[in-house]
Amino acid sequence: MPTWYFDKKQLKSTPSYSEGIKTEAEKKYRSDGAKFIMNLGAKMGLRHLSIASGALYFHRFYMCHSFKKFPRYHLTGCACLFLAG
């Protein structure tokens, strides 16, 4: 089970990077996913704490799984927001 804190080595060797996704592309995917969660949470009228928790779960999920295996919007983003709510 991963800890809550990641060192620089762990941040650079994510499962997505290991499967060939470049670091800049992964940063964009993470940013886009977080924006999706923020927009969806705002449209649903959720509290800021729930939205922020959803974004946190999103980032932590992709520290253990690859963007190639799990779609970042409809499946993962919504599931993270659901768990946060």
N, C-alpha and C positions, 0 to 999 in steps of 0.2 A: 504494500500500500504506500503510495507516494506521500511525502510530507507536504505541509502547507507552503513551504518555501522551496524554491528551486534555485540552484546555483547557475552561473553562466554556462557551464558545460552542459547541464541538463536543458537549458533554454535553447542551446544551439543544436542539440541532437534529439529533436522531437521525432515521433514516429512518421510524421509527414515528411520531414527532411530525409529520413532514412529511406522513404519510398520515392524520392526524386523530386519533391516539391521544393523549389528554391525558397530561401529565407524571406525574400521580399514578397513573394507570392503568398507565403503563409501569413505574413504580417497583414497583407491586404485581406485575406480570407477571415482572419480573426477580427479585423476592424469592421468588415462588412457584416459579419455575424453579430457582433455587439450592437451595431447600428440597427440591424433587423430586430433584435430583442428590445432595444430602446423604443423604436417606433411602434412595434406591436404592443408593448406594455403601456405606452402612452395612449394608444387608441383604445385599449381595454380599460383605461382608467386605473391602472395599478399604481400602488405607492412606489416611490423612488427606491425604497429599500428592497422591494421584491424585484424590481428591474435590475438593480445593481447585483443582487444575488444571482439572478439568472445569467447575467454576463460573466460573473465569476465562475459559475458552474460550467458555462460554455468554454471558457479558457482552460479550466482544469481538465475538462473532458478531453480536449485536444492535446493535452500533455501526455495522455495515455493512448490515444487513438489517432488514426490518420484521417486527413481530409479526403483522401481517395476512397476510403471505405464507408464514410458516413457523410451524407449531404449536410451542409452547414445551415441551411435555412429551415425548410419546412419540418424536417424531422428533428434534428438536434437542437436548433434554436427554440422551437416550440416546446420541446421536452424540458429544456433547461428552465424556461419561463414557467412552465407548469410546476416543476419541482420547487422553484423559488416561491411560488404563490402559496 
